[in-house]
């Protein structure tokens, strides 16, 4: 089970990033980014929305960009991959560990000796730690000591652009501990099979 938290909360209180999920085993946090949280940089082609720091938001499709320099007349080549970064369950956001899913149909990250697989949240080989490089860009390593990230993630120094595509994720604050500690009313008419349900969180 995932609960949501606004990105602005972690910008104001970065110490909260180290708090593990409190909803019990199999839970985690999804970070929601508002338009006010987006940072822009100016370029020749106009302003671009770049993601400069962790944690990554889950209500936006992100584009991982890496530029290869071939030299000579061919110049540079930039690869772009539409990607979703989902925080690993049972881990605080400060771990910077994510499940990574491709968001386009035509381009899948894989290594040459293994076919891409469906997401399995219990497969440690599908878990990746994202870290910042010396150039303030990003790279990734596998959580498993013998794991290998997809090629577009293991390159040193990729950047992330925002896409205008938004993912509709409603607010989910988690369990209300006060309501959860209260038992439902056991006094109900015999004509009904059960007492009135009580919502303790979402």
WOMO-V915594 format. One record per residue. SS is DSSP state (h for helix, s for strand, l for the rest). D_CENTER is the distance of its C-alpha to the mean C-alpha in Angstrom with 2 decimals. Layout:
SS_D_CENTER + SS_D_CENTER
//
This chain:
l_14.22 + s_11.35 + s_12.49 + s_11.29 + s_11.95 + s_12.72 + h_11.58 + h_15.36 + h_15.88 + h_14.19 + h_16.04 + h_19.19 + l_18.79 + h_16.77 + h_18.51 + h_16.41 + h_13.42 + h_15.64 + l_16.38 + l_15.31 + l_14.63 + l_18.10 + l_18.07 + l_19.35 + l_18.50 + l_15.68 + l_13.69 + s_10.45 + s_8.80 + s_6.72 + s_7.18 + s_9.58 + l_11.12 + l_14.84 + h_16.98 + h_18.70 + h_15.76 + l_15.73 + s_17.82 + s_20.22 + s_22.31 + s_25.64 + s_26.64 + l_29.62 + l_27.93 + s_26.96 + s_24.10 + s_20.61 + s_17.30 + s_15.57 + s_12.51 + l_14.36 + l_12.43 + l_9.53 + l_7.40 + l_5.21 + l_5.55 + l_4.76 + l_8.55 + s_9.21 + s_9.71 + s_9.61 + s_12.63 + s_12.97 + s_16.64 + s_19.11 + s_22.82 + s_25.50 + s_28.92 + l_31.71 + l_34.58 + h_37.77 + h_38.14 + h_34.89 + l_32.89 + s_29.10 + s_26.64 + s_23.00 + s_20.58 + s_17.71 + s_14.97 + s_12.87 + s_9.44 + s_6.28 + s_3.32 + s_3.24 + s_4.71 + l_8.27 + l_10.85 + l_13.70 + l_12.20 + l_12.07 + h_9.31 + h_12.08 + h_11.84 + l_9.02 + s_8.57 + s_6.05 + s_7.34 + s_7.77 + s_9.57 + s_12.13 + l_12.61 + l_16.27 + l_19.21 + l_21.20 + l_19.13 + l_17.61 + l_16.75 + l_19.28 + l_21.92 + l_25.53 + l_26.58 + l_23.86 + l_22.86 + l_19.27 + l_18.53 + l_16.88 + l_13.72 + l_15.16 + l_13.12 + l_16.33 + l_16.80 + h_16.19 + h_16.77 + h_13.50 + s_11.54 + s_11.02 + s_11.27 + s_10.50 + s_13.48 + s_15.46 + l_18.80 + l_22.13 + l_21.86 + l_18.76 + l_16.71 + s_14.18 + s_14.72 + s_13.52 + s_15.48 + s_15.49 + l_15.44 + l_18.62 + l_21.51 + l_22.77 + l_19.59 + l_19.03 + l_15.84 + l_16.37 + h_18.71 + h_16.60 + h_14.17 + h_17.10 + l_18.98 + l_19.55 + l_18.65 + s_16.32 + s_15.11 + s_12.56 + s_14.19 + s_13.15 + s_14.51 + s_16.54 + s_15.06 + s_13.46 + l_11.94 + l_14.13 + l_12.47 + l_15.29 + l_15.50 + l_15.66 + l_17.09 + l_17.73 + s_21.18 + l_24.18 + h_26.01 + h_29.29 + h_29.38 + h_28.25 + l_31.23 + l_33.64 + l_35.24 + l_35.86 + l_39.40 + l_41.69 + l_44.48 + l_44.15 + l_46.86 + l_48.01 + l_47.44 + l_43.64 + l_41.87 + l_39.38 + l_38.59 + l_36.37 + l_32.66 + l_30.71 + l_27.06 + l_25.57 + s_21.98 + l_19.23
//
